[in-house]
């Protein structure tokens, strides 16, 4: 099974000892677990210096032979969002990661300019509800952002970090309501979570995420391998859907 | 031998699950797990004696696969807990004790210590859904008990502070850490082994709440030796319970 990971990271990590810091480190871990490509954001951009983080992630991607697909992060309280995104797109960025709970952008209106610019530059927008499944990390509720999904129908939105219970069911509802919404699996840890999504929603918009290297990549892959769904559906989630989505971006 | 130290049976409308012993055994078989150490959900949050009796009957049906925890909710610590422990040991051969608070009130109170002491006298491990701070206090007050910190700090209750759990285990040699959690932080198992060794880490899945394959992969996919994986997956629990293959 070819595996593409839609929820990777590159960079130093200050929250617990982690040996993978560089793009090369992440590629080595991907190799150890059979991950062919990963969409990556910068750990530096998560809470520290987003400009330097974007420079880091673009450089790591440029050295990866196409295996690391860079998504950038922007402090959208700054002016010139559209111009910045144009620069990043020209430098190879395929999308944006928004961290509402980390960046205090929990009002959807705060993200409107960013979504408009993403639409102009055909960039994917990832709304990160939780960066990784860690009980010490902040979590954003997805419901307030629903208006953006309808307001920008030409933007492809990836909802990142939903876990079990009502979050998982809410993801199903969004997938069934908005044709421009995709869900990734890195934090979906309830028993039979992937099979439930497949049973109730469009499998063509579910993306494998492992959270490499912040989460054990084996965990994200195992839950897809063991999911009670067809081999074709596993292939779609493992990489074909990501392939199709990334083709959207210029 | 793989032993899952953290399994729930029963029906929970609170957590949207329903699992019979047969359901759990099917999950175990699908994932190569030999024995399930089970707590009954009814006993934890509704009726202690009814739930423990239900589990006891399952143990009699599957003595080679099911190990039982006597489930003791906080409100029962000084309300028949010691008698319930003795009863479940003698009637059903239960091997461990699960202590749990619902609603979320502290486990540590004067009445918890006799429960720990009774567990120690029966050589029963205690699975405590608790925080590192509480586990430190319990382990230091009753060091002869085998206290297992459920989820190793990876819960909302314990603020996800698994490194604090490791520190607690470093300071208290009788404290063990159980692995089940939806958090799967890369490097956490390697770090834990570097600080306390592999002998006090206990494998659990929290089935049927969590995806079993994820919990298995947390151990099997970690960058640790096969010998360490074997201890975590079942060797440590087998040693504690004096089980043989």
Interface residues (C-beta under 8 A of the other chain):
Chain A: X16 X17 X18 X19 X20 X33 X132 X133 X134 X135 X136 X137 X163 X164 X165 X187 X189 X190 X191 X192 X193 X211 X212 X213 X214 X215 X216 X217 X218 X219 X220 X221 X222 X223 X225 X226
Chain B: X15 X16 X17 X27 X30 X31 X154 X155 X156 X158 X159 X160 X161 X162 X163 X182 X183 X184 X185 X186 X187 X188 X191 X207 X208 X209 X210 X211 X212 X213 X214 X216 X217 X218 X220 X221 X222
